[in-house]
Amino acid sequence: MSLDDPAVITCSISGAIAGREQCPAIPYTPAEYAAEARRIVDEGGVHIHIHARSPDGAPSYEIDDFAAIRDAIKTEVGDSAIINFSTGTVGVPVAKRVAYLEACLPEVAALNMGSLNYAKYSRTRKDFVFKFVFANPFEEIIELLEAMRRLQIKPEHECFDLGHVGSLAPLVDMGLLEAPLHADFVMGVVGGVPATARNLAAMADNMPTGGGGHHWGVIGIGREQWTMIAAALTLGGSIRVGLEDNFYLPNGEMARSNGELIAKARQMTEDAGRRPATVEEARELIGIRPLQAV
């Protein structure tokens, strides 16, 4: 890594689990997504990860909701941010997920790379807040990858454990993936890899060999996000913040917008001697084709 290597700053603008009762800043309507996108771009974010919601805040996998959010963001920030759609869910058929990719054609689509027990644990209650099996079998992964190849959408490989990183090599060998790969390591989910700098380094070290130029970033869940960002910046990776992953600034205050989280991430990037990637650099690092070729 060189200090001149830019870091892509991504924002997970709104997840599918938490609502405004947990954090009032979570956007629900397309207009609210667009306002958050403006704050993100103004503070240095160049890559926006989207879980769609209906205007009442319920998670949505409908084409109309994804399209309305995409259009509102594009109207607000144009090509200043890469649009990334989630395909992660429980109980939604692959065909329905492919349908909104086909209709909306985001530049990037996130793809969960394996199954795991997905949970949140409360030490106070001595019990799980929630727990479920997050099933992502190879059959579904391959079906989604084939659709992304057909639609020329770049996959973002979300890896919740070391074995998920190891699952990339067979897919490369099958010809389903091409360099540069773009992976994000999700750290801190109960049931997945614990959020430590050593574990992050192991995830990065296990990216497939050959092809060169693979890009990786970190997704820290909860307030441990900030220590994982510091580790990723030191190790040469990129970073993600946002209200899907964590509501709190390092000082313990709840963020009033995604923009506040992005501003802190940008500051940490600069303090580490790195610089935030421009959107053009981000497209090149992630391996997205130039817009004029799409």
C-alpha positions, 0 to 999 in steps of 0.5 A, spaced: 500 500 500 502 507 498 499 513 502 497 515 495 492 509 494 485 512 495 480 509 499 473 508 497 468 511 502 461 507 501 455 509 505 449 504 507 444 509 507 438 505 510 438 497 512 432 493 512 432 491 519 432 498 524 427 503 523 426 510 526 424 508 533 431 506 533 434 512 529 430 517 527 435 519 521 433 513 517 430 515 510 423 512 508 421 516 502 425 517 495 425 524 497 429 522 504 433 518 500 435 523 495 436 528 501 441 523 505 445 522 498 446 529 497 449 529 504 453 523 503 456 526 496 457 533 499 461 529 505 466 525 500 462 519 499 462 516 492 458 509 493 451 508 496 448 501 498 441 501 498 436 497 501 429 499 498 423 501 503 416 503 501 414 510 503 411 507 510 418 504 512 417 497 510 422 493 507 421 492 499 423 488 494 418 491 489 421 494 482 417 501 483 420 502 490 427 501 487 426 505 481 423 511 485 429 511 490 434 510 484 431 516 480 430 521 486 438 519 488 440 520 481 436 527 480 439 529 486 446 527 485 447 525 478 453 521 477 457 523 483 455 517 486 455 509 484 448 506 485 449 499 489 443 495 490 442 489 495 440 482 493 440 480 501 434 478 504 430 472 507 425 468 504 425 472 497 425 468 491 431 469 486 427 471 481 424 477 484 431 480 486 433 479 479 427 483 476 429 489 480 436 488 477 433 488 470 428 493 471 433 498 474 440 496 472 444 499 478 452 499 477 453 494 483 449 489 486 451 486 493 451 479 493 452 475 500 457 469 499 455 464 504 450 462 509 451 463 517 447 464 523 445 471 523 444 474 530 444 480 535 446 478 542 444 482 549 449 482 554 444 485 559 438 480 557 443 474 557 439 472 550 439 474 543 435 480 541 434 476 534 437 470 531 435 466 524 439 462 519 441 467 513 441 462 507 445 463 501 446 457 498 451 456 492 445 455 487 442 462 489 449 465 489 450 462 482 443 464 479 444 471 481 452 472 478 449 469 472 444 474 472 449 480 474 454 478 468 448 478 463 446 485 465 453 487 466 452 489 473 458 489 478 458 484 484 460 486 491 461 480 494 459 481 502 463 476 506 461 474 513 466 469 515 473 467 512 470 461 508 466 466 504 472 469 502 474 462 500 468 461 496 470 466 491 476 462 488 471 456 485 467 461 482 473 465 478 475 458 476 468 457 473 468 463 469 463 467 473 467 472 476 473 476 472 478 481 476 478 485 479 474 482 484 470 487 489 469 484 496 467 487 503 468 483 509 462 484 514 465 484 521 462 483 528 455 480 526 454 474 531 455 468 527 460 471 523 467 473 523 469 477 530 471 484 529 478 484 530 484 487 526 487 480 525 481 477 523 480 483 517 488 482 515 486 474 514 480 476 510 484 480 506 490 475 505 485 470 503 482 474 497 484 469 490 490 470 487 491 471 480 488 477 476 491 482 481 488 489 483 482 486 487 479 491 491 476 490 498 473 494 504 470 493 511 463 493 513 463 494 521 457 492 525 455 497 531 460 501 534 466 497 533 465 500 526 470 505 527 476 501 530 475 496 523 475 503 519 482 504 522 484 497 521 482 497 514 485 504 512 492 502 515 491 495 511 490 498 505 482 497 504 476 501 503 471 503 508 463 503 509 459 507 514 452 508 514 445 508 518 444 500 516 451 498 520 451 503 526 447 509 528 453 512 533 459 517 532 465 515 535 464 519 541 457 515 542 452 521 540 447 518 535 448 521 528 443 525 525 444 523 518 448 519 514 452 525 512 455 525 519 458 518 519 461 520 512 464 526 514 467 522 520 470 517 515 473 522 511 476 525 517 479 518 519 481 517 512 485 523 511 488 522 518 491 516 516 494 519 511 490 516 505 485 520 501 478 519 499 477 516 492 473 520 487 467 517 484 471 516 477 477 512 481 472 508 485 469 506 479 476 504 476 478 500 483 471 497 484 472 494 476 465 498 474 465 499 466 466 507 464 459 510 464 459 511 457 460 504 455 454 502 459 
